[in-house]
Amino acid sequence: MANCLVAFILPQPGVSAIDRFFQPFGLTSGGSVSTEYFVQMPFAATLEGLRVAGPQGGYSSGTGTTTYTIRVNGVDSALTCGIAHGTSPFVGADTTHTVAAAAGDLVSVRATMSAVATVSAGDVLVSVGCASAGPKSVLQWQCSGGSPSLSARFLFPYSGVPVAAAVSERRILVPRAGTLRNLRARALTPVAGSGTITYTVRVNGVSSALACTVSKASSPHEGSDTSNSVSVAAHDRVSLQIQYSSITAPNPTTILVSAEFEG
């Protein structure tokens, strides 16, 4: 039985292309035809219980179906469901299939239309359960570029916007006491740059021991800290600091950082 979930959204999709990728946890645009958005798994889990819900009116014009597929590392899985355009309410599920995801795997959702159709006003939501050992959740931060700085900067939770300014520490509120562990960082667009990038989990504005440093020259640009952990209490505020040792170009973009929360 799943003990946490991963959520995706296709905000106000309007007239969709045949293929479109969803954004995790609710970003700001209507998905993308060419850019695949990911959730990076900080722990191993079995993905199950795919559920889709869209506008009550479904697709107001066009025929055919839209198929929603969970992908792991850019490959379609058996966890999928199709919904006929015009179905009202526009909901679907796959509660039969499961797919294994290892720690560090990238999970995404693709919507594939059999024919282009216009969707009624509203968002299309997708969620999938994660069955794992213990009550675990995924915390994720990311950026899609921005100007690197030698000053400490902070990534936005669950968002693909550029890196925040040095004074804008973006935080996740902890709902209950627990432990943070298994920090994983990667750049989807590694470059052969010089220097390093250090990724550090902070709690209430204080850097913790949960951190990893990755060389900009490494390919793939991946690092992890699976040794250290940090305890957190309800109402603690967790953030992710990024620190460059050198900002000499080139610098990686589309950075994903995730951590496991157990509690």
BELSUL-V300405 format. One record per residue. N is the residue number from 1. PSI is psi in whole degrees, -180 to 180 (none if undefined). D_LAST is the distance of its C-alpha to the last C-alpha in Angstrom with 2 decimals. Layout:
n-><N N>
psi-><PSI PSI>
d_last-><D_LAST D_LAST>
This chain:
n-><1 2 3 4 5 6 7 8 9 10 11 12 13 14 15 16 17 18 19 20 21 22 23 24 25 26 27 28 29 30 31 32 33 34 35 36 37 38 39 40 41 42 43 44 45 46 47 48 49 50 51 52 53 54 55 56 57 58 59 60 61 62 63 64 65 66 67 68 69 70 71 72 73 74 75 76 77 78 79 80 81 82 83 84 85 86 87 88 89 90 91 92 93 94 95 96 97 98 99 100 101 102 103 104 105 106 107 108 109 110 111 112 113 114 115 116 117 118 119 120 121 122 123 124 125 126 127 128 129 130 131 132 133 134 135 136 137 138 139 140 141 142 143 144 145 146 147 148 149 150 151 152 153 154 155 156 157 158 159 160 161 162 163 164 165 166 167 168 169 170 171 172 173 174 175 176 177 178 179 180 181 182 183 184 185 186 187 188 189 190 191 192 193 194 195 196 197 198 199 200 201 202 203 204 205 206 207 208 209 210 211 212 213 214 215 216 217 218 219 220 221 222 223 224 225 226 227 228 229 230 231 232 233 234 235 236 237 238 239 240 241 242 243 244 245 246 247 248 249 250 251 252 253 254 255 256 257 258 259 260 261 262 263>
psi-><134 139 7 172 160 130 143 158 143 93 129 63 -25 -139 114 152 173 -42 140 141 139 162 138 137 8 80 -156 -11 176 49 -166 145 -35 -23 123 126 141 154 127 119 121 -11 160 142 162 122 133 167 52 131 139 137 133 -165 145 -30 -3 -146 120 -16 156 164 178 -162 162 130 129 124 130 131 145 120 39 11 132 141 179 -7 100 156 147 141 129 137 139 -9 134 121 152 84 154 167 157 101 12 -47 157 163 136 136 127 163 130 -11 153 123 135 172 132 135 125 120 143 -20 146 136 161 129 148 162 137 169 156 125 141 135 153 138 153 109 122 174 112 163 89 150 159 123 134 143 151 166 158 22 -133 170 116 157 152 -14 153 136 171 138 152 138 129 20 150 16 164 165 139 161 163 -32 -4 83 117 126 152 130 127 127 -22 165 144 -162 136 135 179 58 133 133 143 154 129 -16 74 152 161 62 179 154 -169 165 129 130 124 129 132 144 120 40 9 130 138 179 -9 99 158 151 132 133 136 -21 -12 142 113 154 89 143 163 160 100 11 -44 159 164 135 141 154 163 137 1 155 123 136 171 116 141 130 119 140 -21 140 15 128 152 159 147 154 174 68 133 132 130 157 155 133 124 125 none>
d_last-><16.83 14.82 11.13 11.29 14.51 16.69 19.34 22.84 25.77 29.53 30.63 34.13 35.44 39.05 41.40 39.34 40.55 40.47 37.33 34.51 31.00 28.12 25.95 22.14 20.37 23.78 26.21 29.66 32.32 33.32 31.87 34.12 36.74 36.61 33.24 30.31 26.94 23.88 20.13 19.43 16.92 14.85 14.16 16.42 16.17 18.73 19.65 20.98 21.99 23.76 24.79 27.25 28.53 31.28 33.95 35.43 38.80 37.71 40.16 43.24 45.59 45.99 45.63 43.52 39.78 36.71 34.50 30.85 29.59 26.33 27.32 25.79 27.38 30.15 31.13 31.19 29.26 30.22 27.49 29.82 31.49 34.74 35.73 39.38 40.43 41.44 38.95 37.95 35.19 34.13 31.22 30.55 28.09 27.84 26.00 28.06 27.35 24.37 24.10 22.31 20.75 20.34 18.33 20.41 22.07 23.08 22.62 25.06 26.94 30.75 32.96 36.42 39.25 42.29 44.25 43.64 42.93 42.23 39.05 39.09 37.50 33.72 30.74 29.74 26.03 24.35 20.92 19.77 16.96 15.02 14.72 12.88 11.69 8.18 5.99 6.76 8.54 11.68 12.72 16.50 19.49 23.10 26.74 29.99 32.32 33.66 35.66 34.03 34.52 34.68 32.77 28.98 27.74 24.49 23.35 22.58 19.22 19.96 23.65 26.75 28.75 30.32 28.67 28.30 30.72 30.11 29.66 27.31 23.76 21.67 18.16 14.95 13.60 9.91 9.27 6.81 5.95 3.93 6.32 8.90 11.31 14.07 16.03 18.91 21.96 25.10 28.18 29.60 33.00 33.46 36.62 38.74 38.28 38.52 35.97 32.19 29.13 26.17 22.73 20.49 17.06 17.69 15.73 17.93 20.91 20.68 20.54 18.00 18.79 16.87 20.06 22.68 26.38 28.35 32.14 33.62 36.14 33.71 33.90 31.48 29.71 26.40 24.26 20.89 19.00 17.23 17.88 16.27 12.77 11.91 9.68 9.20 9.61 10.04 13.18 13.12 15.03 14.50 17.65 19.36 22.73 25.48 28.44 31.68 34.07 36.83 37.39 40.50 40.58 39.41 35.72 33.03 31.87 29.14 26.31 22.80 19.80 16.30 13.07 9.91 6.57 3.75 0.00>
